[in-house]
């Protein structure tokens, strides 16, 4: 004979099978995080510390499911929990940087991009799958390629490369220039918007006393760039921002597309995370 508990678990399993990694829920929702009452960091934590709490509940615009689909669809008797990341609103220029993969803390979700919402991968919460019974599903990744891109963003967030401190200082003028010019209505801004990613490849290795650097400028596959002007004029300016040093003995720029790269070139290079580079180390 069926029991109420058994019926509820079957209902949870049924609704879980409809959800996929990258699906969203929108509305007035609450994100919870713990903190040390004697050493609060955020404004929310400082306010909560006055009441001697150790957990903050913060209202957010929504969540995106970060749990892999294969674990979502498994019975809640075996996989009790799911992970969600908060959705945050961004200005249009910042949203475009997220779409291009230049802010690795965030992930682009085409299904909610019209509301300027992105996934904040730093803010993750674990919930029991039963919450899905009350949630209305919004597809954050309408196409299979969108879902693949979101999965890659999650993987990249946790596997991103920690660039050496001296490189962070070395490249900061270029990173600052890219951030400032990306949204400008200029030839430089147009070229930057045509690049899906900027990657860094070095030889012979990062810890060598002398290192040669190549910036790989990956163009979007679908973009036609013949009308964007002479990129050599742009690259001349960029080279002036990262002149050779006794450690970084040569600096080059290579304009390419994914289909023009070898697998070795891709795996031996690292994505340039502009947000991380602009804030990780103090300017000297």
Residue pairs with C-beta under 8 A, 6 or more apart in sequence:
8 130
9 75
9 76
9 77
11 133
12 76
12 129
12 130
12 132
12 133
13 75
13 76
15 132
15 133
16 72
16 73
16 74
16 76
16 129
16 132
17 72
17 73
18 137
19 65
19 69
19 72
19 73
19 132
19 137
20 65
20 69
20 72
20 139
20 141
20 147
21 65
21 66
21 67
21 68
21 69
21 72
21 141
21 147
21 150
21 151
22 64
22 65
22 109
22 111
22 139
22 140
22 141
22 146
22 147
22 150
22 151
23 64
23 65
23 137
23 138
23 139
23 140
23 141
24 62
24 63
24 64
24 65
24 87
24 109
24 111
24 112
24 117
24 137
24 138
24 139
24 140
25 62
25 63
25 135
25 136
25 137
25 138
26 61
26 62
26 87
26 112
26 115
26 136
26 138
27 62
27 136
28 59
29 59
29 60
29 61
29 62
29 63
30 57
30 58
30 59
30 60
31 57
31 58
31 59
31 60
31 63
31 86
31 123
31 125
32 55
32 56
32 57
32 58
32 125
33 55
33 56
33 58
33 123
33 125
34 54
34 55
34 56
35 41
35 42
35 45
35 48
35 49
35 54
35 55
35 56
36 54
37 49
37 52
37 53
37 54
38 49
40 46
40 48
40 49
42 56
44 56
44 58
45 56
48 55
48 56
60 86
60 87
60 88
61 86
61 87
61 88
61 89
61 115
61 117
62 86
62 87
62 112
62 117
62 138
63 84
63 85
63 86
63 87
63 125
64 84
64 85
64 87
64 107
64 109
64 119
64 140
64 150
65 72
65 82
65 83
65 84
66 83
66 84
66 85
66 119
66 121
66 124
66 154
67 81
67 82
67 83
68 151
71 79
71 82
72 79
72 82
72 129
76 128
76 129
76 130
79 129
80 128
80 129
81 126
81 127
81 128
81 129
82 126
82 127
82 128
82 129
82 131
82 132
83 124
83 125
83 126
83 127
84 124
84 125
84 127
85 107
85 119
85 120
85 121
85 123
85 124
85 125
86 119
86 120
86 123
86 125
87 109
87 112
87 117
87 118
87 119
87 120
88 106
88 117
88 118
88 120
89 115
89 116
89 117
90 98
90 106
90 116
90 117
90 118
91 116
92 116
93 182
93 183
94 103
95 108
95 113
95 116
95 118
96 182
96 183
96 193
97 103
97 179
97 182
97 274
98 106
98 107
98 108
98 118
99 108
99 113
100 193
100 195
100 196
100 197
101 108
101 153
101 156
101 196
101 197
101 271
102 197
102 198
102 272
102 273
102 274
102 275
103 273
103 274
103 275
104 121
104 153
104 156
104 157
104 160
104 271
104 273
104 275
104 276
105 120
105 121
105 122
105 157
105 275
105 276
106 118
106 119
106 120
106 121
106 153
107 118
107 119
107 121
107 150
107 153
107 154
107 157
108 118
108 119
108 149
108 150
108 153
109 117
109 118
109 119
109 140
109 141
109 146
109 150
110 140
110 141
110 142
110 143
110 146
111 138
111 139
111 140
111 141
111 142
111 146
112 118
112 138
112 140
119 140
119 150
119 153
121 153
121 154
121 157
140 146
140 150
141 147
141 149
141 150
156 271
160 270
160 271
160 273
160 276
161 270
161 271
163 171
163 200
163 270
163 277
164 206
164 207
165 281
166 247
167 206
167 248
168 277
168 280
168 281
169 281
169 283
169 284
170 242
170 245
170 248
171 200
171 242
171 272
171 277
172 277
172 278
172 281
172 283
173 241
173 242
174 238
174 241
174 242
175 272
175 274
175 277
175 278
176 278
177 237
177 238
177 241
178 192
178 198
178 274
179 274
179 278
181 188
181 189
181 192
182 189
182 192
182 193
183 189
187 228
187 229
187 234
188 234
188 237
190 228
190 229
191 225
191 228
191 229
191 231
191 234
194 219
194 220
194 223
194 225
194 228
195 217
195 218
195 219
195 220
196 218
196 219
196 220
196 221
197 218
197 271
197 272
198 215
198 216
198 217
198 218
198 271
198 272
199 215
199 216
199 218
199 266
199 269
199 270
199 271
199 272
200 213
200 214
200 215
200 216
200 269
200 270
200 271
200 272
201 213
201 214
201 216
201 265
201 268
201 269
201 270
202 211
202 212
202 213
202 214
203 211
203 212
203 214
204 211
205 211
209 247
210 246
210 247
210 249
211 247
211 248
211 249
212 248
212 249
212 250
212 251
212 252
213 242
213 248
213 250
213 251
213 252
214 251
214 252
214 253
214 254
214 269
215 238
215 251
215 252
215 253
215 254
215 272
216 254
216 256
216 261
216 265
216 269
217 253
217 254
217 255
217 256
218 256
218 257
218 258
218 261
219 225
219 255
219 256
219 257
221 257
221 258
221 259
225 231
231 255
235 253
238 253
239 251
239 253
242 248
242 251
243 251
244 250
244 251
258 266
